[in-house]
Amino acid sequence: MKWPTLSTSLICLFLAGCSNLYQGIYEGNKNYKESDKTPSERAMTPTPSYGTYQKDRGKLKQDAAATEKKDSPDFSLK
């Protein structure tokens, strides 16, 4: 009777730790790239945070969708 409760608790704990997987990957990659730079290079070109990255990515997706709609030919039959 204890095993289902324990396994469910462990699964929930594991999934809670993975809730923001993409942010963890982004931050880890950012830190790895920052470690190769000199202090003056880090001061000159700061890497954006994950939130800024997501906002910029959302804007680019919207722009691409709008451009795609404009460039696609209209094949509607009347």
Protein Blocks (a to p, Z undefined) as FASTA:
>chain_A
ZZmmmmmmmmmmmmmmmmmmmlmmmmmmmmmmmmmpcfklmmmmccddfklmmmmmmmmm
mmmmmmmmmmpccfbdZZ
